[in-house]
Amino acid sequence: MRRRLFATVAIALLVAGCGTTTTSTPEQSASPNGYPQKIVSLSPTATEMLFAIGAGPQVVAVDEYSNYPASVPKTNLSGFTPNAEAIAAKSPDLVVLSDDSKGIVAQLGTLKIKTQLTPAAKTIDDTYRQIKELGEVTGHAKEAEALNQRIKDDLAKLVKDLPKRDKPLTYFYELDPALYTATSKTFIGSLFTSAGMVNVADPADSSGSGYPKLSAEALIKANPDMIFLADSVMGETPEKVKARAGWSGITAVSKNHIVVLDSDIASRWGPRVVDLMRAIVNAIKQAQ
């Protein structure tokens, strides 16, 4: 049950990337007495960003789903259904959130607690911008700049090392067993596009949400070369995919090109995007 709740939250955060991307500015968020020293992060991605830029010692509490790096001060605080009173009990001088769920920004504002929003990324540029902003607000601007450059360099090298193909590989990205997926217009889809892959779900996104649900029949007809499972946290495995009725004829299944992704990394848009791209690139290299 907890696994399914985690996956639901992860999908909700990804889908939230189609909404507003408004953030508070560093000037609005910074403590009037200097850089914040008691940060509460209610976003697993923001938590990773903060620790990656050297602001970890300033973080006093994180939400229940922040689990990387292992040293994070994990609590039972919720970023999905935030509670102002519980957050205030940590005496933070800055709270970082992925969205303004339940009007939490205004609630914290009445308590004179400053906030910084880091919404789900629509593009990789959103990732760079959020890292930059967090660096500025925490006093780690140079570290943030260096991190962004490393990410850019690493991604460029991974793409450059890809083999040249006459015909691009097609893929299906599975968010859950109900066949919700992410199209090429999303943050996650942009990574596959940069790797030269074609998303079979794009035609199904009639609403333009970026996260359509495919029918099994439509997916079988689309016949992707590769299937990437971002729902391993729900217990999905290549073996279960192979056992699905009518799927044996899909190229990805018949050639065993079913790739299990780390569900945490796949649902976040922070520094470990490099690890996600590496997994994608390695899978492409192994595909025949």
Stockholm file with secondary structure:
# STOCKHOLM 1.0

chainA/1-288         MRRRLFATVAIALLVAGCGTTTTSTPEQSASPNGYPQKIVSLSPTATEMLFAIGAGPQVVAVDEYSNYPASVPKTNLSGFTPNAEAIAAKSPDLVVLSDDSKGIVAQLGTLKIKTQLTPAAKTIDDTYRQIKELGEVTGHAKEAEALNQRIKDDLAKLVKDLPKRDKPLTYFYELDPALYTATSKTFIGSLFTSAGMVNVADPADSSGSGYPKLSAEALIKANPDMIFLADSVMGETPEKVKARAGWSGITAVSKNHIVVLDSDIASRWGPRVVDLMRAIVNAIKQAQ
#=GR chainA/1-288 SS CHHHHHHHHHHHHHHGGGSCCCCCCHHHHSBTTBSCSSEEECCHHHHHHHHHTTCGGGEEEECTTCCCSTTSCBCSCCSSSCCHHHHHTTCCSEEEESSCGGGHHHHHHHTTCCEEECCCCSSHHHHHHHHHHHHHHHTCHHHHHHHHHHHHHHHHHHHHTSCCCSSCCEEEEESSTTCBBCCTTSHHHHHHHHTTCEETTGGGCTTCCSCCBCCHHHHHHHCCSEEEESCGGGTCCHHHHHTSTTGGGSHHHHTTCEEECCHHHHTCCSTTHHHHHHHHHHHHHHCC
#=GC SS_cons         CHHHHHHHHHHHHHHGGGSCCCCCCHHHHSBTTBSCSSEEECCHHHHHHHHHTTCGGGEEEECTTCCCSTTSCBCSCCSSSCCHHHHHTTCCSEEEESSCGGGHHHHHHHTTCCEEECCCCSSHHHHHHHHHHHHHHHTCHHHHHHHHHHHHHHHHHHHHTSCCCSSCCEEEEESSTTCBBCCTTSHHHHHHHHTTCEETTGGGCTTCCSCCBCCHHHHHHHCCSEEEESCGGGTCCHHHHHTSTTGGGSHHHHTTCEEECCHHHHTCCSTTHHHHHHHHHHHHHHCC
//
